[in-house]
Amino acid sequence: MVDIVKVPLSDRKTVNTRQTSQVILDQMKDVWNNETDRPMDSYEVHEWEDWKLKENKNRVIFLGGDHSITLSTFPKTKATHLVVLDSHFDLFSPPDTPFHGNWLKVLIERNLVDPRNVTILGVRAWEKVEMAYAKEKGLNYTLFDYSPPEDLLSKPVYLSIDIDVVDPAFAPGTGYMEPGGWTSRNLLEIVKEFRRTDLVAMDIVEVDSSKDVNNMTSKLAAKLIEEFL
């Protein structure tokens, strides 16, 4: 059994992401199976405000919302390693006021994750201060590309997917589009790679259905859910 949790949290700049989780779930009816044809787990859909109060043992998918949700959701799982697929580091600005651009910095500064257990893949837009912070704290990162998860195979992993890691040609429904990203095929293959790990949780964030084209982005998110299941 997998819990799918709708987490409608965002800051004011990304307010349209709050309604997207249901749009993604609606798209699942048009995704018939995963690409490996393995049996999929059943799932139940929950609201964040209810789910967070319970003791939960199932694998879980969190649907944002913007990327600031991971600050709340990651500590609620049993994961020790955090893998972030994102076009940005999200280590920007002082951590006093959490938002989608500094959530990872806040997570580290609050000692909610060991920075040496954080891997960021696909970054292609950053500030110099973010790069310096990543190096100072010993984060693992790969610019532009991705690395196979061989060293994480036996670790409990939380996979956080900011949909803007995908090139806007394939995922236009997001607030901070960055040219030069992965294809939707790249992302699907990467998620299948991480299914070989002890993948206990995943989130999909920053999908903005108000900016989408023919539901391209929300349907991609639905396919990612099917690969997790």
VOTI-329944 format. One record per residue (C-alpha): residue in one letter; x, y, z; residue number from 0. Coordinates in pm, 1 decimal, decimal comma. Layout:
# residues N
[site a; [X; Y; Z]; NUM]
...
# end
This chain:
# residues 229
[site m; [0,0; 0,0; 0,0]; 0]
[site v; [121,1; 348,6; -90,4]; 1]
[site d; [-9,3; 670,4; 60,5]; 2]
[site i; [-55,5; 958,6; -181,9]; 3]
[site v; [-73,7; 1279,6; 18,2]; 4]
[site k; [-197,4; 1608,6; -122,1]; 5]
[site v; [9,3; 1893,1; 26,7]; 6]
[site p; [-133,7; 2230,5; -88,4]; 7]
[site l; [142,8; 2446,0; 60,2]; 8]
[site s; [324,3; 2727,7; -116,7]; 9]
[site d; [443,1; 3083,2; -77,6]; 10]
[site r; [266,4; 3376,4; -240,9]; 11]
[site k; [474,6; 3362,1; -560,1]; 12]
[site t; [375,5; 3003,3; -630,8]; 13]
[site v; [19,1; 3006,6; -503,1]; 14]
[site n; [-119,3; 2836,8; -816,7]; 15]
[site t; [64,6; 2514,9; -729,4]; 16]
[site r; [-171,7; 2459,6; -435,7]; 17]
[site q; [-449,7; 2327,5; -659,6]; 18]
[site t; [-233,7; 2101,3; -874,8]; 19]
[site s; [-233,6; 1777,0; -677,5]; 20]
[site q; [-590,4; 1692,5; -775,7]; 21]
[site v; [-518,8; 1777,1; -1140,0]; 22]
[site i; [-231,3; 1525,9; -1134,6]; 23]
[site l; [-449,4; 1260,0; -974,0]; 24]
[site d; [-716,0; 1317,1; -1240,1]; 25]
[site q; [-455,6; 1246,3; -1508,8]; 26]
[site m; [-376,5; 905,0; -1359,3]; 27]
[site k; [-689,3; 758,8; -1516,3]; 28]
[site d; [-518,2; 793,1; -1856,7]; 29]
[site v; [-195,2; 622,3; -1748,9]; 30]
[site w; [-261,4; 249,3; -1775,7]; 31]
[site n; [52,6; 94,5; -1630,0]; 32]
[site n; [417,0; 149,9; -1550,5]; 33]
[site e; [681,0; 99,3; -1816,1]; 34]
[site t; [833,4; -212,9; -1661,7]; 35]
[site d; [499,9; -399,8; -1643,4]; 36]
[site r; [565,5; -499,7; -1283,8]; 37]
[site p; [262,5; -524,0; -1053,2]; 38]
[site m; [179,6; -186,9; -900,5]; 39]
[site d; [95,7; -131,4; -536,7]; 40]
[site s; [-251,5; -10,5; -447,8]; 41]
[site y; [-279,8; 337,7; -302,5]; 42]
[site e; [-493,6; 559,2; -87,4]; 43]
[site v; [-521,5; 937,1; -120,1]; 44]
[site h; [-492,3; 1150,6; 193,5]; 45]
[site e; [-500,4; 1517,2; 284,2]; 46]
[site w; [-180,8; 1648,5; 444,7]; 47]
[site e; [-351,1; 1793,4; 750,8]; 48]
[site d; [-492,3; 1449,8; 835,7]; 49]
[site w; [-197,7; 1233,4; 730,1]; 50]
[site k; [67,6; 1425,1; 923,7]; 51]
[site l; [-107,7; 1350,8; 1254,2]; 52]
[site k; [-89,9; 973,7; 1209,6]; 53]
[site e; [187,4; 720,7; 1251,0]; 54]
[site n; [245,8; 609,3; 894,1]; 55]
[site k; [437,6; 300,9; 782,5]; 56]
[site n; [350,6; 289,9; 412,8]; 57]
[site r; [562,7; 418,8; 130,9]; 58]
[site v; [441,1; 765,5; 41,8]; 59]
[site i; [413,4; 1014,3; -243,6]; 60]
[site f; [362,3; 1381,0; -159,9]; 61]
[site l; [202,3; 1604,1; -423,2]; 62]
[site g; [268,3; 1977,2; -389,4]; 63]
[site g; [246,5; 2258,4; -370,2]; 64]
[site d; [580,4; 2422,9; -426,0]; 65]
[site h; [919,0; 2291,1; -317,5]; 66]
[site s; [889,5; 2432,5; 32,2]; 67]
[site i; [666,0; 2132,9; 117,1]; 68]
[site t; [975,6; 1911,7; 145,6]; 69]
[site l; [1077,5; 2102,7; 455,9]; 70]
[site s; [765,3; 1960,4; 623,4]; 71]
[site t; [736,6; 1622,5; 451,8]; 72]
[site f; [1092,6; 1487,0; 461,0]; 73]
[site p; [1112,9; 1476,8; 844,4]; 74]
[site k; [786,2; 1278,3; 852,2]; 75]
[site t; [947,6; 984,5; 669,6]; 76]
[site k; [1206,8; 722,5; 763,3]; 77]
[site a; [1445,4; 832,1; 488,7]; 78]
[site t; [1804,5; 912,4; 581,9]; 79]
[site h; [1913,2; 1020,7; 233,8]; 80]
[site l; [1757,5; 1298,5; 29,0]; 81]
[site v; [1794,3; 1305,0; -350,0]; 82]
[site v; [1672,5; 1623,5; -518,5]; 83]
[site l; [1607,4; 1653,3; -892,6]; 84]
[site d; [1594,8; 2027,0; -958,6]; 85]
[site s; [1723,5; 2293,5; -1194,8]; 86]
[site h; [1809,0; 2505,4; -887,3]; 87]
[site f; [2000,3; 2443,1; -564,4]; 88]
[site d; [1730,4; 2607,0; -348,1]; 89]
[site l; [2000,0; 2725,3; -107,8]; 90]
[site f; [1928,1; 3092,5; -162,6]; 91]
[site s; [1908,0; 3372,1; 94,8]; 92]
[site p; [1906,2; 3357,5; 477,1]; 93]
[site p; [1702,7; 3069,4; 622,1]; 94]
[site d; [1497,4; 3290,1; 855,6]; 95]
[site t; [1187,6; 3282,6; 634,8]; 96]
[site p; [1142,1; 2949,0; 454,5]; 97]
[site f; [1017,8; 2956,2; 95,9]; 98]
[site h; [1059,1; 2752,6; -220,7]; 99]
[site g; [1398,6; 2905,3; -296,5]; 100]
[site n; [1571,0; 2823,2; 34,3]; 101]
[site w; [1385,8; 2521,6; 179,6]; 102]
[site l; [1691,7; 2296,1; 148,6]; 103]
[site k; [1911,3; 2544,4; 330,4]; 104]
[site v; [1653,0; 2562,9; 610,1]; 105]
[site l; [1636,0; 2182,1; 628,0]; 106]
[site i; [2014,3; 2167,3; 671,8]; 107]
[site e; [2039,5; 2459,1; 915,8]; 108]
[site r; [1769,6; 2303,9; 1135,7]; 109]
[site n; [1969,8; 1978,7; 1142,4]; 110]
[site l; [1683,5; 1787,2; 985,1]; 111]
[site v; [1915,7; 1621,4; 733,0]; 112]
[site d; [2288,6; 1550,9; 723,3]; 113]
[site p; [2415,7; 1758,3; 428,1]; 114]
[site r; [2650,8; 1472,8; 336,7]; 115]
[site n; [2339,2; 1263,4; 274,9]; 116]
[site v; [2196,4; 1513,3; 26,0]; 117]
[site t; [2238,9; 1462,2; -348,8]; 118]
[site i; [2120,5; 1723,7; -599,5]; 119]
[site l; [2098,5; 1634,3; -968,0]; 120]
[site g; [2019,7; 1839,5; -1276,8]; 121]
[site v; [2109,1; 2187,2; -1147,2]; 122]
[site r; [2159,6; 2436,2; -1429,7]; 123]
[site a; [2085,3; 2778,0; -1273,1]; 124]
[site w; [2246,3; 2898,1; -950,2]; 125]
[site e; [2387,2; 3188,4; -755,7]; 126]
[site k; [2754,3; 3185,2; -654,8]; 127]
[site v; [2659,1; 3191,3; -285,9]; 128]
[site e; [2456,2; 2873,2; -335,0]; 129]
[site m; [2746,6; 2691,6; -495,2]; 130]
[site a; [2977,1; 2806,4; -214,3]; 131]
[site y; [2730,2; 2683,4; 48,9]; 132]
[site a; [2693,3; 2345,9; -122,7]; 133]
[site k; [3071,2; 2301,7; -124,4]; 134]
[site e; [3108,7; 2421,0; 234,4]; 135]
[site k; [2847,3; 2174,7; 365,0]; 136]
[site g; [2968,9; 1880,2; 158,4]; 137]
[site l; [2654,2; 1830,5; -49,2]; 138]
[site n; [2678,3; 1588,0; -338,7]; 139]
[site y; [2570,1; 1748,2; -663,1]; 140]
[site t; [2590,7; 1701,4; -1038,0]; 141]
[site l; [2539,7; 2001,2; -1261,7]; 142]
[site f; [2320,1; 1960,2; -1570,3]; 143]
[site d; [2335,6; 1580,5; -1572,7]; 144]
[site y; [2267,5; 1297,0; -1328,8]; 145]
[site s; [2458,8; 1012,8; -1167,6]; 146]
[site p; [2340,4; 652,7; -1121,2]; 147]
[site p; [2234,0; 580,6; -761,3]; 148]
[site e; [2477,4; 290,3; -705,4]; 149]
[site d; [2599,3; 420,6; -367,9]; 150]
[site l; [2239,3; 455,7; -245,1]; 151]
[site l; [2108,7; 107,1; -320,9]; 152]
[site s; [2090,4; 1,9; 45,0]; 153]
[site k; [1991,7; 340,3; 189,5]; 154]
[site p; [1636,3; 459,7; 266,5]; 155]
[site v; [1588,1; 733,9; 6,9]; 156]
[site y; [1348,8; 1025,7; -27,9]; 157]
[site l; [1333,1; 1140,7; -391,9]; 158]
[site s; [1222,4; 1502,3; -437,6]; 159]
[site i; [1127,1; 1600,8; -792,4]; 160]
[site d; [1094,9; 1965,6; -886,5]; 161]
[site i; [928,5; 1943,7; -1226,1]; 162]
[site d; [1141,3; 2235,2; -1352,7]; 163]
[site v; [1433,6; 1992,4; -1378,8]; 164]
[site v; [1265,2; 1898,7; -1706,6]; 165]
[site d; [1311,4; 2127,3; -2005,4]; 166]
[site p; [1006,5; 2354,2; -2048,0]; 167]
[site a; [953,7; 2209,1; -2395,7]; 168]
[site f; [837,3; 1893,0; -2216,9]; 169]
[site a; [699,7; 2042,8; -1893,5]; 170]
[site p; [576,5; 2399,3; -1948,5]; 171]
[site g; [345,2; 2396,1; -1647,1]; 172]
[site t; [576,0; 2540,6; -1385,7]; 173]
[site g; [656,9; 2882,0; -1247,7]; 174]
[site y; [1034,9; 2900,8; -1296,2]; 175]
[site m; [1119,5; 2754,8; -1634,6]; 176]
[site e; [1488,6; 2699,1; -1710,3]; 177]
[site p; [1591,3; 2615,0; -2070,0]; 178]
[site g; [1838,7; 2337,7; -2131,8]; 179]
[site g; [1686,5; 2074,1; -1905,6]; 180]
[site w; [1619,2; 1702,7; -1920,9]; 181]
[site t; [1360,9; 1547,1; -2147,2]; 182]
[site s; [1058,0; 1376,3; -1997,6]; 183]
[site r; [1217,3; 1047,5; -2107,7]; 184]
[site n; [1532,6; 1131,4; -1907,3]; 185]
[site l; [1325,9; 1189,6; -1594,1]; 186]
[site l; [1122,0; 872,1; -1629,8]; 187]
[site e; [1437,5; 662,5; -1674,3]; 188]
[site i; [1596,0; 825,8; -1368,6]; 189]
[site v; [1292,7; 751,1; -1152,2]; 190]
[site k; [1303,6; 389,0; -1269,3]; 191]
[site e; [1671,4; 380,5; -1168,9]; 192]
[site f; [1586,1; 500,5; -819,6]; 193]
[site r; [1319,7; 230,0; -783,2]; 194]
[site r; [1618,7; -3,8; -738,1]; 195]
[site t; [1696,6; 172,6; -408,6]; 196]
[site d; [1499,8; 154,5; -85,1]; 197]
[site l; [1275,0; 433,8; -208,4]; 198]
[site v; [1051,9; 506,5; 90,6]; 199]
[site a; [912,3; 842,2; -21,8]; 200]
[site m; [888,9; 1073,2; -319,6]; 201]
[site d; [745,8; 1416,8; -380,1]; 202]
[site i; [650,0; 1597,4; -699,8]; 203]
[site v; [645,8; 1974,8; -668,2]; 204]
[site e; [620,8; 2301,9; -859,0]; 205]
[site v; [363,3; 2180,1; -1111,2]; 206]
[site d; [143,7; 2478,0; -1200,8]; 207]
[site s; [-159,8; 2360,3; -1396,2]; 208]
[site s; [-259,5; 2719,8; -1475,6]; 209]
[site k; [50,4; 2746,7; -1697,4]; 210]
[site d; [32,5; 2398,2; -1845,7]; 211]
[site v; [-27,5; 2315,8; -2212,0]; 212]
[site n; [-266,1; 2029,1; -2289,0]; 213]
[site n; [-191,9; 1884,7; -1942,5]; 214]
[site m; [158,6; 1786,8; -2059,5]; 215]
[site t; [316,2; 1855,1; -1719,8]; 216]
[site s; [45,8; 1708,5; -1498,8]; 217]
[site k; [31,1; 1391,7; -1709,4]; 218]
[site l; [409,6; 1355,6; -1681,2]; 219]
[site a; [368,1; 1383,2; -1304,4]; 220]
[site a; [98,7; 1112,6; -1320,2]; 221]
[site k; [337,3; 883,6; -1508,7]; 222]
[site l; [602,0; 942,6; -1241,4]; 223]
[site i; [353,1; 828,6; -977,2]; 224]
[site e; [286,2; 509,9; -1173,0]; 225]
[site e; [659,5; 436,9; -1186,2]; 226]
[site f; [679,5; 476,3; -807,2]; 227]
[site l; [381,5; 246,7; -752,8]; 228]
# end
